[in-house]
Amino acid sequence: MKFETRAIRIGEEPDMENGSGDVVIPIHLSTTFARRSIERLPKGYEYSRTGNPTRHALERKLASLEDAKFGLAFSSGMAAETTILLALLKKGEHVIAFDDLYGGTKRLFRTFGKRFGIEFEYVDARYAENVRSAIRENTKLIWLETPTNPLMKMCDIGEISEMAHENGIIVAVDNTFATPYFQRPLGLGADIVVHSTTKYINGHSDSVGGAIMLSDEEIYEELKFHQNSSGAILSPFDSYMTLRGIKTLALRMREHERNAMRIAGFLESHPKVNRVYYPGLDSHPQHGLAKKQMHGFGGMISFEINGTVEDAVRFTESLQLFSLAESLGGVESLIEIPALMTHSSVPEEERERIGISDTLIRMSVGIENVEDLIEDIEGGLKRL
Ligand SMILES: *Cc1c(COP(=O)(O)O)cnc(C)c1O
């Protein structure tokens, strides 16, 4: 079955024998499930934290889209990340991470590392040799995000996974930006895929959630155990919302990309824009890698305007169609200034080192009509 078909069908096969044949999985609100005898659970469910039919349908769909054997749905992307750290790491171990990650991920690593005696080392993973030279005896995990947020840097998942496996190290990839429609890290060699389903996967800015997909049974059992212990599960209602959102993932991603490509080209040719970061542009230094490991370039664009911080603020505040807001991946277009908003928790000198200037603007290109979007941007730039 192809991607679009799986996104619609998997996990929601109508139950004609015991159920009423719903073509959409019902929202199972029951917190507990009755059994015939102590030993016999009719469908394997006992208590909703441990397992819930609506969440389970979502987990099957999520796994299928990443070509994974197992999926787990969490109450947020951060809950999914925390569960990976809890399940895999112990005191004295070492983690290598890409230096340009989602701000919240860095905050989690910083606090978790300090408190539990785990060292997180950041490298510029665009160059795989930087990852290799950071590997130590006690390295347990390599954490990647590609393309990164907000600078659209990329790393070679295949090459890094190969060197990790030679050293018995687990590779986790945050695939939130690309989505499984455009990039499937497990097929490239990674062990674990993480998502904030809040973004493209749900796609309608109305549910916060997270997911992990993987095929290694041993790691899956560890993760499932820790998810159940800590309770970081997605609610039945949010599971339903996310199931509903996913059905149009392919359609949406194609449209996000089409609009982003047009807007990236427009920005690149505009005199008031200094630099555009979009993996689909020939001018992107890693355009070749994007073409090799991704099936498309996504809907996220960052750019530098030719001006001051005040100009950047004025520009973002003046737009009508782009809502000034954090987050990304919904059908509506959003705009923000990472240094002042999503990445304000990253210390200034660190932002400087990785290239997040105060005039960098990030946009999540929605699926409105692209002519309307360009008109809005053009008007904003004119007022500068
Ligand atoms: C939003 C985001 C997260 C965190 O997910 P939440 O659902 O907000 O907890 C992690 N990684 C990336 C790349 C994100 O964009």
The ligand as an SDF file (V2000), in Angstrom:
LIG
                    3D

 15 15  0  0  0  0  0  0  0  0999 V2000
    7.6420   21.6710   18.4410 C   0  0  0  0  0  0  0  0  0  0  0  0
    8.8310   20.8140   18.3070 C   0  0  0  0  0  0  0  0  0  0  0  0
    9.1950   19.9250   19.3350 C   0  0  0  0  0  0  0  0  0  0  0  0
    8.4410   19.8440   20.6570 C   0  0  0  0  0  0  0  0  0  0  0  0
    7.1510   19.3470   20.5060 O   0  0  0  0  0  0  0  0  0  0  0  0
    5.8940   19.7700   21.4200 P   0  0  0  0  0  0  0  0  0  0  0  0
    4.7710   19.0200   20.7890 O   0  0  0  0  0  0  0  0  0  0  0  0
    5.7490   21.2480   21.3510 O   0  0  0  0  0  0  0  0  0  0  0  0
    6.2040   19.3110   22.8120 O   0  0  0  0  0  0  0  0  0  0  0  0
   10.2980   19.1280   19.1260 C   0  0  0  0  0  0  0  0  0  0  0  0
   11.0160   19.1880   17.9900 N   0  0  0  0  0  0  0  0  0  0  0  0
   10.6940   20.0450   16.9900 C   0  0  0  0  0  0  0  0  0  0  0  0
   11.5260   20.0680   15.7630 C   0  0  0  0  0  0  0  0  0  0  0  0
    9.6100   20.8810   17.1200 C   0  0  0  0  0  0  0  0  0  0  0  0
    9.3070   21.7220   16.1320 O   0  0  0  0  0  0  0  0  0  0  0  0
  1  2  1  0
  2  3  1  0
  2 14  2  0
  3  4  1  0
  3 10  2  0
  4  5  1  0
  5  6  1  0
  6  7  2  0
  6  8  1  0
  6  9  1  0
 10 11  1  0
 11 12  2  0
 12 13  1  0
 12 14  1  0
 14 15  1  0
M  END
$$$$
